[in-house]
Amino acid sequence: MIEPLPQAILVDLDDTIIALTDSIGPCWEGLCAQFAPRCEGLTAEELLAAIDASNAWFWSDPERHRQGRLYLEDSLTEIVARALAGLDVDDPALAREMAEAFTPELRSRLCPFSGAVEALQYLREQGVRLALISNGSAAGQRAKVDRFDLEPLFDCIVIEGEFGLGKPDARVFCHALECLGIPPEQVWMVGDDLEADIAAAQRLGIYAIWHDYAGRGLPTDSSVRPDRIIRSLDELA
């Protein structure tokens, strides 16, 4: 049974509207192929493996993750420097250069998921009010909003680096609800992060829809149970 549309929907940005994660691996692969020749005896495959391990370590800690996404270039420099150190390469300038090259390389690969923007346009046409709530730096997330002309689709935009708080903090959701002027029981939340988007929204009585863009299904050890699971935003429309 198709459920009637709510009065408003809160929507995450990365890996919900914009395909981010699937672009990161190829981005690092390209950079490793470019920079590895500058390290004598080091292959691109060895550098990539070290960066993958360093990335996994860095982003595994919630507090490091929170700080790191707000100061991404510094975080990337630390990640690359740690990877190089593990390969006995002490070259801070190279780590910084590689980190600085990451953002424009990633930006060139980013695009919205197929049908995502059209689905949001349809929802607006149906009278559904929309709010974008996104973690990340002000400059980085605004650049994505501007590049893909997303601002006209939303009645409210809450970006962590601008608002001063990020998901799963309840105040982020409450601020969006206040901007929309709609109570939580008449609102949906759509996002890819089971804790930050789904569980956090459910704690406030918001109907939470998990965007399982990769189609992998819920992790077996997950205690979070979304109210609904979709593969793409056009399923809402």
N, C-alpha and C positions, 0 to 999 in steps of 0.2 A: 504494500500500500504506500502510495506517495503521500508524504506528510505535507500539510499546508505550510506555506512559507511564513516565517516569523515577521515581526515588525522590524527587526534589525539583525544584522549579522556582523560579528567581529571577525576579522580575517588577518591571519599571519601573513608575512611577506615571503621570507626565504623558505624555499622548498614547499610553499603553498601556492603562491602566485608565480614566483620566479624560481626556475630550476637552478639551484645553487650547488648542492653536494656533488651531483654528477659532473659538474664542470671543474671541481677542485683537483681531482686526480690527474686528468689530462693537462691541467695547468702546471702542476708540479713536474710531470713527465717532460713537458716541453722545456721548462726552466733547467731541469737537471741535465738534459741533453745540451743545452746552451752553455751552462757554467762548468760542468764536470771537466772539460778539457783544460780549464785553467788550474786544475789541481793535479799535479803530476802523479800518474799511476792510478788515478781514481776513475772508475767508470760511471756512466750515468746511472746504471742500475744500482750500483753500490750507494751512490749519493741519494737516489730516490728511496731506497730501503731505509737509510738512516733518517731521512726527513719524515718518512711515514711513521717511524718509531717515535721520533721526537714530537711529532704532531699528536700522536696517540697519548703520549705522556702529558703534554701540556694541557690539552683540552679535557682530560679526564677529571681534573679537579674542579669542582663547581665554582669556587671563589676565583681560581685562576682563569676559568672560562669567563666569568662575569667581567673581570677587569680586562682580560685579553681582548674581548670583542669590542671594547670601547677604545682601545689603543692598539689597533690591529697591526700597524706597521712595526711598532716596538715589539709586539708579541711575535710576529713573523721573524724579526731579526733574532730574537732569542731562540726560536725554534730552529732556525738554520744554523746559528752559531753552535747550539748544542749538538746538532747532527754532525757538523764539521769537526767539533772537538772529539766526538766519538770515533771519527776516522783519522784522528791525529793531524787535523788541519787547523792551525791557529791563524785565522785571517778575518778579523772583525770587519774590515772594509768589504770583503767579498760577501759576508753574511748580510751586511746592510744593503749592498747592491742587489743581491738576489731577492731580499725581502721587498725592496722598493719596486722591483720588476714584477712582483706577484700581482699586485692590485690591477694595474692596467692589463696584464695578461688575462686575469680572471674576468675583468669587465668586458673584454672583447668576446668572451665565450658565453656570457649570460644572456638568457632570453626567458620570457614568460613560458610557462607550460602551455601546450596547445589547448586552445579554447578557454584559457583562464580569464583573460581580459574580456572576451565576449560574454562569458558567464556572468561576470560582475556587471557588465553593461545591461544584460537582461534583467538581473535582479533589481537594479535601479529602476528600470522601466516598469517593473512590477510594483514599485513603491516601497521596496525594502530599503531601509536606511543602512548604510555601510560604514564601518570604522576599521581602519588599518591599525593594528598594534604590532610593533616590531621591536625586537631587541637589536642592539648594535649601536654603532657610533652615529652621531647626527649627520656628519658629512657623508659617510658611506651609504647609509640607508636613504638619505635624501637624494643622493646621486641616482640611485636605482628608481626611486619614485619619479624623479624628473625625466630620466632617460626614457622611461616607458610611458610617460604621460599618465601616471596613475592618479594624481591628486584630484582631478575632476570626478573620479568615480566615488570618492569618499566624503562623507559628511564630517568625519573626524579622523585625524592621523595622530597616533601616539607613538613616538620613537624614543627608545630608551635614552639615547644620548641627549635628547632635547628635554624630555620630561624629568629625567633624573632618577628614574626607577625602571626596572625591567621585569618582564614575566619571569617567574610565577608570582611576583608580588601582587597581592589582591588589589592594591591601590591603582595599579595600571588598569585593570578591568573596571574598577569602580569609576575611574576618571572617564573612561570611554563611555560607560553607561550614563554618566551624568551629562556628558556632552550631547549624547543622543536623546536624553530625556525619556528613556525607556527602561522599565524594570527588567531584572535578569531573567525572570520566567518567560519573557516574551522575546528572548534573544538567543541566537545560536553563536557558537564559537567554532571556527574552522582553523585547524593548524596541524603541523606535522610532528610537533614535540609532545610526547605523551604526558610528561610532567608539566612543562611550562605552559602548554596550551590547553591540554585536555583536563588533567586532574585539577589544575588551578581554576579553570572555569567551572568545573562541576562543584567545587567547594562553595561557589557563590550561587549555585542553583541555575547555572547557565547550561543549556543543552549543548554538548560538546561533540564535534564531528572530527574524527581523525583523518587527515589526508595521508593515506598510505600510497604515496605516488609510485613507490617501487613495487607494490603488490606483494610484499614479503609477509604480510600478516602480523598479528601481535607477537612480540617476543614471548617465548614460553615462560620467562620469569617475570613478566610484567604483572603488576598488581592493578594497573590502571585499565579500566574497561570503558572505552568510549561509548557514547550513546548511539553512534553510527560510524561506519567506516566507508570512505569513498576513495576512488583512485584518481579522480580529477574533479575540478570545480564545476564542470558542466553537468555533473550528476545532480547538483543542487538546482539547476535550471530545467 
